[in-house]
Protein backbone atom coordinates (compact mmCIF):
# COMPACT_ATOMS: atom_id res chain seq x y z
CA UNK A 1 0.00 0.00 0.00
CA UNK A 2 1.08 3.58 -0.68
CA UNK A 3 -0.01 6.56 1.39
CA UNK A 4 -1.96 9.20 -0.54
CA UNK A 5 0.59 11.74 -1.75
CA UNK A 6 -0.31 15.36 -1.04
CA UNK A 7 2.72 16.79 -2.76
CA UNK A 8 4.13 19.67 -4.77
CA UNK A 9 7.32 19.74 -6.82
CA UNK A 10 9.89 22.09 -5.30
CA UNK A 11 12.98 23.83 -6.61
CA UNK A 12 12.91 23.04 -10.34
CA UNK A 13 15.83 24.70 -12.15
CA UNK A 14 17.62 25.63 -8.91
CA UNK A 15 21.37 25.92 -9.38
CA UNK A 16 24.35 25.37 -7.15
CA UNK A 17 24.12 27.37 -3.94
CA UNK A 18 20.42 28.22 -4.13
CA UNK A 19 19.36 25.49 -1.68
CA UNK A 20 21.78 26.83 0.90
CA UNK A 21 20.08 30.21 0.99
CA UNK A 22 17.62 31.08 3.74
CA UNK A 23 15.02 31.99 1.11
CA UNK A 24 14.87 28.37 -0.10
CA UNK A 25 14.21 27.01 3.39
CA UNK A 26 11.60 29.70 3.98
CA UNK A 27 9.96 28.84 0.65
CA UNK A 28 9.64 25.16 1.54
CA UNK A 29 8.18 26.01 4.94
CA UNK A 30 5.65 28.32 3.29
CA UNK A 31 4.71 25.59 0.83
CA UNK A 32 3.86 23.27 3.70
CA UNK A 33 1.96 25.91 5.65
CA UNK A 34 0.00 27.34 2.72
CA UNK A 35 -0.82 24.15 0.81
CA UNK A 36 -1.32 21.46 3.51
CA UNK A 37 1.18 19.11 1.83
CA UNK A 38 2.65 16.02 3.43
CA UNK A 39 5.11 15.20 0.61
CA UNK A 40 7.63 17.26 -1.30
CA UNK A 41 9.08 16.23 -4.65
CA UNK A 42 12.61 17.65 -4.73
CA UNK A 43 13.68 18.26 -8.34
CA UNK A 44 17.44 18.14 -8.95
CA UNK A 45 18.13 19.28 -12.51
CA UNK A 46 21.20 18.40 -14.58
CA UNK A 47 21.83 18.97 -18.27
CA UNK A 48 23.18 17.45 -21.43
CA UNK A 49 24.21 19.78 -24.28
CA UNK A 50 21.88 18.52 -27.04
CA UNK A 51 19.29 15.80 -27.58
CA UNK A 52 22.00 13.74 -29.31
CA UNK A 53 24.64 14.12 -26.60
CA UNK A 54 25.63 10.91 -24.85
CA UNK A 55 27.22 12.55 -21.80
CA UNK A 56 25.02 13.87 -19.00
CA UNK A 57 26.81 16.68 -17.19
CA UNK A 58 25.61 15.80 -13.71
CA UNK A 59 28.89 16.85 -12.08
CA UNK A 60 28.89 20.35 -13.59
CA UNK A 61 29.60 23.30 -11.28
CA UNK A 62 26.09 24.69 -11.89
CA UNK A 63 24.38 21.59 -10.44
CA UNK A 64 23.09 21.64 -6.87
CA UNK A 65 25.80 20.23 -4.61
CA UNK A 66 25.22 16.97 -2.78
CA UNK A 67 25.64 18.87 0.47
CA UNK A 68 22.76 21.22 -0.24
CA UNK A 69 20.52 18.45 -1.58
CA UNK A 70 21.13 16.47 1.62
CA UNK A 71 20.52 19.62 3.64
CA UNK A 72 17.18 20.27 1.96
CA UNK A 73 16.09 16.64 2.39
CA UNK A 74 16.95 16.82 6.09
CA UNK A 75 15.13 20.14 6.44
CA UNK A 76 12.03 18.71 4.74
CA UNK A 77 12.09 15.69 7.03
CA UNK A 78 12.44 18.06 9.97
CA UNK A 79 9.22 19.77 8.84
CA UNK A 80 7.48 16.40 8.95
CA UNK A 81 7.38 16.00 5.18
CA UNK A 82 8.02 12.82 3.25
CA UNK A 83 10.54 13.29 0.46
CA UNK A 84 10.46 12.04 -3.12
CA UNK A 85 13.83 12.70 -4.76
CA UNK A 86 13.56 13.39 -8.48
CA UNK A 87 16.74 13.87 -10.51
CA UNK A 88 15.85 15.32 -13.92
CA UNK A 89 17.58 16.01 -17.23
CA UNK A 90 17.20 19.18 -19.23
CA UNK A 91 18.81 19.91 -22.59
CA UNK A 92 21.05 22.97 -22.62
CA UNK A 93 19.97 24.19 -26.07
CA UNK A 94 16.32 24.40 -25.02
CA UNK A 95 14.99 21.24 -26.66
CA UNK A 96 12.68 19.20 -24.47
CA UNK A 97 14.10 16.06 -22.84
CA UNK A 98 11.42 13.91 -24.47
CA UNK A 99 13.28 14.33 -27.77
CA UNK A 100 16.54 12.76 -26.57
CA UNK A 101 16.97 10.03 -29.16
CA UNK A 102 19.44 7.85 -31.06
CA UNK A 103 19.38 5.21 -33.80
CA UNK A 104 17.76 1.95 -32.78
CA UNK A 105 20.77 0.08 -34.14
CA UNK A 106 24.33 1.22 -33.51
CA UNK A 107 26.11 2.90 -36.40
CA UNK A 108 29.87 3.62 -36.36
CA UNK A 109 30.74 7.25 -35.62
CA UNK A 110 27.17 8.06 -34.55
CA UNK A 111 25.98 8.66 -30.95
CA UNK A 112 24.58 5.52 -29.39
CA UNK A 113 21.91 4.57 -26.87
CA UNK A 114 24.45 2.35 -25.11
CA UNK A 115 26.72 5.33 -24.39
CA UNK A 116 23.84 7.50 -23.22
CA UNK A 117 22.49 4.83 -20.89
CA UNK A 118 25.97 4.26 -19.44
CA UNK A 119 26.15 7.94 -18.54
CA UNK A 120 22.53 7.97 -17.34
CA UNK A 121 23.10 4.95 -15.11
CA UNK A 122 26.09 6.59 -13.44
CA UNK A 123 24.07 9.77 -12.90
CA UNK A 124 20.92 8.15 -11.54
CA UNK A 125 22.82 5.64 -9.39
CA UNK A 126 24.63 8.48 -7.66
CA UNK A 127 21.36 10.10 -6.61
CA UNK A 128 19.84 6.74 -5.72
CA UNK A 129 22.65 6.26 -3.20
CA UNK A 130 22.03 9.75 -1.87
CA UNK A 131 18.31 8.98 -1.53
CA UNK A 132 19.14 5.85 0.45
CA UNK A 133 21.59 7.70 2.69
CA UNK A 134 18.95 10.30 3.56
CA UNK A 135 16.05 7.83 3.79
CA UNK A 136 13.93 9.43 1.08
CA UNK A 137 10.49 7.84 0.93
CA UNK A 138 10.53 7.41 -2.86
CA UNK A 139 12.96 7.79 -5.75
CA UNK A 140 12.12 8.80 -9.33
CA UNK A 141 14.41 7.05 -11.84
CA UNK A 142 13.47 9.21 -14.82
CA UNK A 143 11.11 11.87 -16.11
CA UNK A 144 9.41 12.27 -19.49
CA UNK A 145 12.19 10.61 -21.49
CA UNK A 146 9.66 9.60 -24.11
CA UNK A 147 11.92 8.42 -26.91
CA UNK A 148 13.85 6.24 -24.48
CA UNK A 149 10.72 4.54 -23.15
CA UNK A 150 10.89 1.95 -25.93
CA UNK A 151 14.36 0.85 -24.77
CA UNK A 152 12.94 -1.72 -22.39
CA UNK A 153 16.12 -3.76 -21.95
CA UNK A 154 18.20 -0.73 -21.01
CA UNK A 155 15.59 0.60 -18.57
CA UNK A 156 15.41 -2.75 -16.80
CA UNK A 157 19.17 -2.56 -16.34
CA UNK A 158 18.80 0.98 -14.94
CA UNK A 159 16.20 -0.29 -12.46
CA UNK A 160 18.53 -3.10 -11.39
CA UNK A 161 21.40 -0.64 -10.89
CA UNK A 162 19.20 1.71 -8.85
CA UNK A 163 18.01 -1.12 -6.62
CA UNK A 164 21.63 -1.86 -5.70
CA UNK A 165 21.82 1.66 -4.21
CA UNK A 166 18.29 2.41 -2.98
CA UNK A 167 15.99 0.09 -1.05
CA UNK A 168 12.77 2.13 -1.06
CA UNK A 169 9.98 2.48 -3.61
CA UNK A 170 10.98 3.59 -7.08
CA UNK A 171 8.88 5.07 -9.86
CA UNK A 172 9.30 6.27 -13.43
CA UNK A 173 7.51 9.51 -14.33
CA UNK A 174 6.30 8.93 -17.89
CA UNK A 175 4.96 11.77 -19.96
CA UNK A 176 1.29 12.54 -20.55
CA UNK A 177 -0.41 10.18 -23.01
CA UNK A 178 2.42 7.64 -22.61
CA UNK A 179 1.09 5.61 -19.69
CA UNK A 180 -0.01 2.73 -21.91
CA UNK A 181 3.17 2.77 -24.00
CA UNK A 182 5.66 1.79 -21.28
CA UNK A 183 6.22 -1.97 -21.40
CA UNK A 184 8.31 -2.27 -18.25
CA UNK A 185 5.99 -0.97 -15.52
CA UNK A 186 6.34 -4.34 -13.81
CA UNK A 187 9.96 -3.44 -12.97
CA UNK A 188 9.09 -0.44 -10.76
CA UNK A 189 7.07 -0.21 -7.55
CA UNK A 190 4.85 2.73 -8.48
CA UNK A 191 3.48 3.95 -11.81
CA UNK A 192 3.48 7.71 -12.27
CA UNK A 193 2.93 10.20 -15.05
CA UNK A 194 2.67 13.87 -15.91
CA UNK A 195 -1.01 14.82 -15.80
CA UNK A 196 -1.10 17.85 -18.06
CA UNK A 197 -4.44 17.06 -19.64
CA UNK A 198 -6.92 19.54 -21.13
CA UNK A 199 -9.74 20.51 -18.79
CA UNK A 200 -12.36 18.83 -21.01
CA UNK A 201 -10.42 15.57 -21.56
CA UNK A 202 -9.79 14.28 -18.03
CA UNK A 203 -12.54 11.69 -17.95
CA UNK A 204 -11.40 9.86 -21.08
CA UNK A 205 -7.74 10.02 -20.10
CA UNK A 206 -8.45 8.67 -16.61
CA UNK A 207 -10.33 5.75 -18.13
CA UNK A 208 -7.31 4.93 -20.30
CA UNK A 209 -4.78 5.29 -17.46
CA UNK A 210 -6.97 3.24 -15.15
CA UNK A 211 -6.68 0.28 -17.52
CA UNK A 212 -2.88 0.43 -17.22
CA UNK A 213 -3.03 0.59 -13.43
CA UNK A 214 -5.40 -2.40 -13.37
CA UNK A 215 -3.20 -4.40 -15.75
CA UNK A 216 -0.06 -4.01 -13.65
CA UNK A 217 -1.76 -3.87 -10.25
CA UNK A 218 0.59 -1.14 -9.04
CA UNK A 219 0.03 2.05 -7.04
CA UNK A 220 -0.27 5.18 -9.17
CA UNK A 221 0.11 8.92 -8.70
CA UNK A 222 0.58 11.95 -10.89
CA UNK A 223 4.23 12.81 -10.28
CA UNK A 224 3.49 16.06 -12.10
CA UNK A 225 0.22 17.87 -12.78
CA UNK A 226 -0.39 21.54 -13.25
CA UNK A 227 -1.62 24.43 -15.35
CA UNK A 228 -0.15 27.84 -16.01
CA UNK A 229 -2.08 30.93 -14.90
CA UNK A 230 -2.36 32.05 -18.50
CA UNK A 231 -5.25 32.57 -20.89
CA UNK A 232 -5.80 29.38 -22.87
CA UNK A 233 -3.74 27.14 -20.60
CA UNK A 234 -6.65 25.11 -19.27
CA UNK A 235 -7.12 23.76 -22.80
CA UNK A 236 -3.36 23.13 -23.32
CA UNK A 237 -1.80 22.82 -19.88
CA UNK A 238 1.29 21.06 -21.26
CA UNK A 239 2.25 24.04 -23.46
CA UNK A 240 4.64 26.09 -21.32
CA UNK A 241 5.36 28.32 -24.34
CA UNK A 242 1.73 29.25 -24.90
CA UNK A 243 1.27 32.97 -25.41
CA UNK A 244 -1.46 34.64 -23.41
CA UNK A 245 -2.23 37.17 -20.73
CA UNK A 246 -2.21 36.37 -17.01
CA UNK A 247 -5.38 34.51 -16.02
CA UNK A 248 -5.43 33.33 -12.43
CA UNK A 249 -9.03 32.14 -12.61
CA UNK A 250 -8.35 29.87 -15.57
CA UNK A 251 -5.63 28.11 -13.56
CA UNK A 252 -8.03 27.77 -10.62
CA UNK A 253 -10.76 26.32 -12.87
CA UNK A 254 -8.35 23.73 -14.24
CA UNK A 255 -7.35 22.62 -10.75
CA UNK A 256 -10.95 22.41 -9.61
CA UNK A 257 -11.92 20.20 -12.54
CA UNK A 258 -8.78 18.05 -12.39
CA UNK A 259 -9.25 17.36 -8.67
CA UNK A 260 -12.97 16.73 -9.13
CA UNK A 261 -12.32 14.20 -11.89
CA UNK A 262 -9.47 12.36 -10.17
CA UNK A 263 -11.36 12.25 -6.87
CA UNK A 264 -13.76 9.80 -8.47
CA UNK A 265 -11.02 7.22 -9.07
CA UNK A 266 -9.64 5.60 -5.94
CA UNK A 267 -6.59 4.28 -7.82
CA UNK A 268 -5.24 7.85 -8.13
CA UNK A 269 -2.85 7.86 -5.20
CA UNK A 270 -1.95 11.52 -5.10
CA UNK A 271 0.01 14.28 -6.79
CA UNK A 272 3.32 16.03 -7.17
CA UNK A 273 1.72 19.27 -8.36
CA UNK A 274 3.70 21.65 -10.56
CA UNK A 275 5.13 23.75 -9.04
CA UNK A 276 6.76 25.83 -6.29
CA UNK A 277 10.00 27.78 -6.68
CA UNK A 278 12.87 27.85 -4.20
CA UNK A 279 13.04 31.62 -4.75
CA UNK A 280 9.54 33.06 -4.63
CA UNK A 281 8.25 36.20 -6.28
CA UNK A 282 6.84 38.77 -3.81
CA UNK A 283 3.35 37.76 -2.67
CA UNK A 284 1.89 41.04 -3.87
CA UNK A 285 3.11 40.25 -7.40
CA UNK A 286 1.40 36.86 -7.65
CA UNK A 287 -1.29 38.41 -9.83
CA UNK A 288 1.37 39.25 -12.43
CA UNK A 289 2.77 35.72 -12.79
CA UNK A 290 1.61 33.65 -15.77
CA UNK A 291 3.71 30.57 -14.99
CA UNK A 292 2.68 27.30 -13.29
CA UNK A 293 3.57 28.45 -9.77
CA UNK A 294 0.84 28.23 -7.14
CA UNK A 295 2.16 30.68 -4.55
CA UNK A 296 -0.38 33.38 -3.70
CA UNK A 297 -2.81 32.51 -6.49
CA UNK A 298 -6.46 31.39 -6.22
CA UNK A 299 -5.41 27.86 -7.27
CA UNK A 300 -3.28 27.66 -4.13
CA UNK A 301 -6.44 27.88 -2.02
CA UNK A 302 -8.07 25.20 -4.17
CA UNK A 303 -5.14 22.87 -3.54
CA UNK A 304 -5.03 23.64 0.18
CA UNK A 305 -8.73 22.93 0.61
CA UNK A 306 -8.45 19.66 -1.29
CA UNK A 307 -5.41 18.42 0.63
CA UNK A 308 -6.99 19.40 3.94
CA UNK A 309 -9.97 17.17 3.27
CA UNK A 310 -8.04 14.29 1.68
C-alpha positions in Angstrom: 0.0 0.0 0.0 1.1 3.6 -0.7 0.0 6.6 1.4 -2.0 9.2 -0.5 0.6 11.7 -1.7 -0.3 15.4 -1.0 2.7 16.8 -2.8 4.1 19.7 -4.8 7.3 19.7 -6.8 9.9 22.1 -5.3 13.0 23.8 -6.6 12.9 23.0 -10.3 15.8 24.7 -12.2 17.6 25.6 -8.9 21.4 25.9 -9.4 24.3 25.4 -7.2 24.1 27.4 -3.9 20.4 28.2 -4.1 19.4 25.5 -1.7 21.8 26.8 0.9 20.1 30.2 1.0 17.6 31.1 3.7 15.0 32.0 1.1 14.9 28.4 -0.1 14.2 27.0 3.4 11.6 29.7 4.0 10.0 28.8 0.7 9.6 25.2 1.5 8.2 26.0 4.9 5.6 28.3 3.3 4.7 25.6 0.8 3.9 23.3 3.7 2.0 25.9 5.6 0.0 27.3 2.7 -0.8 24.1 0.8 -1.3 21.5 3.5 1.2 19.1 1.8 2.7 16.0 3.4 5.1 15.2 0.6 7.6 17.3 -1.3 9.1 16.2 -4.6 12.6 17.7 -4.7 13.7 18.3 -8.3 17.4 18.1 -8.9 18.1 19.3 -12.5 21.2 18.4 -14.6 21.8 19.0 -18.3 23.2 17.4 -21.4 24.2 19.8 -24.3 21.9 18.5 -27.0 19.3 15.8 -27.6 22.0 13.7 -29.3 24.6 14.1 -26.6 25.6 10.9 -24.8 27.2 12.6 -21.8 25.0 13.9 -19.0 26.8 16.7 -17.2 25.6 15.8 -13.7 28.9 16.8 -12.1 28.9 20.4 -13.6 29.6 23.3 -11.3 26.1 24.7 -11.9 24.4 21.6 -10.4 23.1 21.6 -6.9 25.8 20.2 -4.6 25.2 17.0 -2.8 25.6 18.9 0.5 22.8 21.2 -0.2 20.5 18.4 -1.6 21.1 16.5 1.6 20.5 19.6 3.6 17.2 20.3 2.0 16.1 16.6 2.4 17.0 16.8 6.1 15.1 20.1 6.4 12.0 18.7 4.7 12.1 15.7 7.0 12.4 18.1 10.0 9.2 19.8 8.8 7.5 16.4 8.9 7.4 16.0 5.2 8.0 12.8 3.2 10.5 13.3 0.5 10.5 12.0 -3.1 13.8 12.7 -4.8 13.6 13.4 -8.5 16.7 13.9 -10.5 15.8 15.3 -13.9 17.6 16.0 -17.2 17.2 19.2 -19.2 18.8 19.9 -22.6 21.0 23.0 -22.6 20.0 24.2 -26.1 16.3 24.4 -25.0 15.0 21.2 -26.7 12.7 19.2 -24.5 14.1 16.1 -22.8 11.4 13.9 -24.5 13.3 14.3 -27.8 16.5 12.8 -26.6 17.0 10.0 -29.2 19.4 7.8 -31.1 19.4 5.2 -33.8 17.8 1.9 -32.8 20.8 0.1 -34.1 24.3 1.2 -33.5 26.1 2.9 -36.4 29.9 3.6 -36.4 30.7 7.2 -35.6 27.2 8.1 -34.5 26.0 8.7 -30.9 24.6 5.5 -29.4 21.9 4.6 -26.9 24.4 2.4 -25.1 26.7 5.3 -24.4 23.8 7.5 -23.2 22.5 4.8 -20.9 26.0 4.3 -19.4 26.1 7.9 -18.5 22.5 8.0 -17.3 23.1 4.9 -15.1 26.1 6.6 -13.4 24.1 9.8 -12.9 20.9 8.2 -11.5 22.8 5.6 -9.4 24.6 8.5 -7.7 21.4 10.1 -6.6 19.8 6.7 -5.7 22.6 6.3 -3.2 22.0 9.8 -1.9 18.3 9.0 -1.5 19.1 5.8 0.4 21.6 7.7 2.7 18.9 10.3 3.6 16.0 7.8 3.8 13.9 9.4 1.1 10.5 7.8 0.9 10.5 7.4 -2.9 13.0 7.8 -5.8 12.1 8.8 -9.3 14.4 7.1 -11.8 13.5 9.2 -14.8 11.1 11.9 -16.1 9.4 12.3 -19.5 12.2 10.6 -21.5 9.7 9.6 -24.1 11.9 8.4 -26.9 13.9 6.2 -24.5 10.7 4.5 -23.1 10.9 1.9 -25.9 14.4 0.9 -24.8 12.9 -1.7 -22.4 16.1 -3.8 -22.0 18.2 -0.7 -21.0 15.6 0.6 -18.6 15.4 -2.8 -16.8 19.2 -2.6 -16.3 18.8 1.0 -14.9 16.2 -0.3 -12.5 18.5 -3.1 -11.4 21.4 -0.6 -10.9 19.2 1.7 -8.9 18.0 -1.1 -6.6 21.6 -1.9 -5.7 21.8 1.7 -4.2 18.3 2.4 -3.0 16.0 0.1 -1.0 12.8 2.1 -1.1 10.0 2.5 -3.6 11.0 3.6 -7.1 8.9 5.1 -9.9 9.3 6.3 -13.4 7.5 9.5 -14.3 6.3 8.9 -17.9 5.0 11.8 -20.0 1.3 12.5 -20.6 -0.4 10.2 -23.0 2.4 7.6 -22.6 1.1 5.6 -19.7 0.0 2.7 -21.9 3.2 2.8 -24.0 5.7 1.8 -21.3 6.2 -2.0 -21.4 8.3 -2.3 -18.3 6.0 -1.0 -15.5 6.3 -4.3 -13.8 10.0 -3.4 -13.0 9.1 -0.4 -10.8 7.1 -0.2 -7.6 4.9 2.7 -8.5 3.5 3.9 -11.8 3.5 7.7 -12.3 2.9 10.2 -15.1 2.7 13.9 -15.9 -1.0 14.8 -15.8 -1.1 17.8 -18.1 -4.4 17.1 -19.6 -6.9 19.5 -21.1 -9.7 20.5 -18.8 -12.4 18.8 -21.0 -10.4 15.6 -21.6 -9.8 14.3 -18.0 -12.5 11.7 -18.0 -11.4 9.9 -21.1 -7.7 10.0 -20.1 -8.4 8.7 -16.6 -10.3 5.8 -18.1 -7.3 4.9 -20.3 -4.8 5.3 -17.5 -7.0 3.2 -15.2 -6.7 0.3 -17.5 -2.9 0.4 -17.2 -3.0 0.6 -13.4 -5.4 -2.4 -13.4 -3.2 -4.4 -15.8 -0.1 -4.0 -13.6 -1.8 -3.9 -10.3 0.6 -1.1 -9.0 0.0 2.1 -7.0 -0.3 5.2 -9.2 0.1 8.9 -8.7 0.6 12.0 -10.9 4.2 12.8 -10.3 3.5 16.1 -12.1 0.2 17.9 -12.8 -0.4 21.5 -13.2 -1.6 24.4 -15.3 -0.1 27.8 -16.0 -2.1 30.9 -14.9 -2.4 32.1 -18.5 -5.3 32.6 -20.9 -5.8 29.4 -22.9 -3.7 27.1 -20.6 -6.6 25.1 -19.3 -7.1 23.8 -22.8 -3.4 23.1 -23.3 -1.8 22.8 -19.9 1.3 21.1 -21.3 2.2 24.0 -23.5 4.6 26.1 -21.3 5.4 28.3 -24.3 1.7 29.3 -24.9 1.3 33.0 -25.4 -1.5 34.6 -23.4 -2.2 37.2 -20.7 -2.2 36.4 -17.0 -5.4 34.5 -16.0 -5.4 33.3 -12.4 -9.0 32.1 -12.6 -8.3 29.9 -15.6 -5.6 28.1 -13.6 -8.0 27.8 -10.6 -10.8 26.3 -12.9 -8.3 23.7 -14.2 -7.3 22.6 -10.7 -11.0 22.4 -9.6 -11.9 20.2 -12.5 -8.8 18.1 -12.4 -9.3 17.4 -8.7 -13.0 16.7 -9.1 -12.3 14.2 -11.9 -9.5 12.4 -10.2 -11.4 12.3 -6.9 -13.8 9.8 -8.5 -11.0 7.2 -9.1 -9.6 5.6 -5.9 -6.6 4.3 -7.8 -5.2 7.8 -8.1 -2.8 7.9 -5.2 -2.0 11.5 -5.1 0.0 14.3 -6.8 3.3 16.0 -7.2 1.7 19.3 -8.4 3.7 21.6 -10.6 5.1 23.7 -9.0 6.8 25.8 -6.3 10.0 27.8 -6.7 12.9 27.9 -4.2 13.0 31.6 -4.8 9.5 33.1 -4.6 8.2 36.2 -6.3 6.8 38.8 -3.8 3.4 37.8 -2.7 1.9 41.0 -3.9 3.1 40.2 -7.4 1.4 36.9 -7.7 -1.3 38.4 -9.8 1.4 39.3 -12.4 2.8 35.7 -12.8 1.6 33.7 -15.8 3.7 30.6 -15.0 2.7 27.3 -13.3 3.6 28.5 -9.8 0.8 28.2 -7.1 2.2 30.7 -4.6 -0.4 33.4 -3.7 -2.8 32.5 -6.5 -6.5 31.4 -6.2 -5.4 27.9 -7.3 -3.3 27.7 -4.1 -6.4 27.9 -2.0 -8.1 25.2 -4.2 -5.1 22.9 -3.5 -5.0 23.6 0.2 -8.7 22.9 0.6 -8.5 19.7 -1.3 -5.4 18.4 0.6 -7.0 19.4 3.9 -10.0 17.2 3.3 -8.0 14.3 1.7 
